[in-house]
């Protein structure tokens, strides 16, 4: 009858096996420095460690940046403070881009603000300015974020452009403020407190 075993070398897990008594004897002869301990089932040895002769399951890995340090039996983040600051800034930049593109309000309506929408608004603002400068009529029906529409005259279209500019400027101002906090941080814990 087969049984389950873990193999230890110098108190470190080396494998998990399902072995007959004969196979166990062969393994012991081939690995005389190893210790074989019976377990209730096969285990994924990367999820366990040995502590005081007992098999202990590792806690969940906090993030992909951590590695298991068997000298202290815990997950360790090897990144430097500089590395952590770069990672935090990348997170903030990603949030900045997302917020910049998620829309803005003008006339109690929500306008799109992704890159294509920004370009369209800028073009419509230029047409509105041209219409004003040449004393020509201007009226445009604009599709909003919720796919409803709004009719805008030249001055209203320019106001939409100004609101878009303010939305982008405010978003970037907030990102710069957070970047300054990131640069001032002296520990991982301080960085963890910085959020949009």
PyMOL commands that set and color helices and strands:
alter all, ss='L'
color gray80, all
select helices_A, chain A and resi 21-30+45-47+81-101+115-133+154-184+188-192
alter helices_A, ss='H'
color red, helices_A
select strands_A, chain A and resi 3-9+12-19+35-39+48-51+54-57+66-69+74-77+104-106+109-111+139-143+149-153
alter strands_A, ss='S'
color yellow, strands_A
deselect
rebuild
show_as cartoon
